[in-house]
């Protein structure tokens, strides 16, 4: 699923780059060669830039939404064994914290007895 989202983002980037950079350059090249009128090339280049901007904004917004959905699915679809393992690890850490506190109390009592 993540590969599909990355592929979608790359396609949006290529389309935006093609429409926003390559197409206007080619249009002005055609205008310089006399194939197109200058004002037609300028108008089409402006339209291409607007289209590139719209595709870029909508496409990147969509890819951000897809990334968030994948992250939520990954969190929700944790296997039960992983949840149980994490709970066991948390319980063990709490027990170790209690043992550390107890050992500190014993150390303090022994230090007072030694003075």
Secondary structure by P-SEA (a helix, b strand, c coil): caaaaaaaaaaaaaaaaaaacaaaaaaaaaaaaccccaaaaaaaaaaaaaaaaaaaaaaaaaaaaaaaaaaaaaaaaccaaaaaaaaaaaaaaaaaaaaaaaaaaaaaaaaaaac
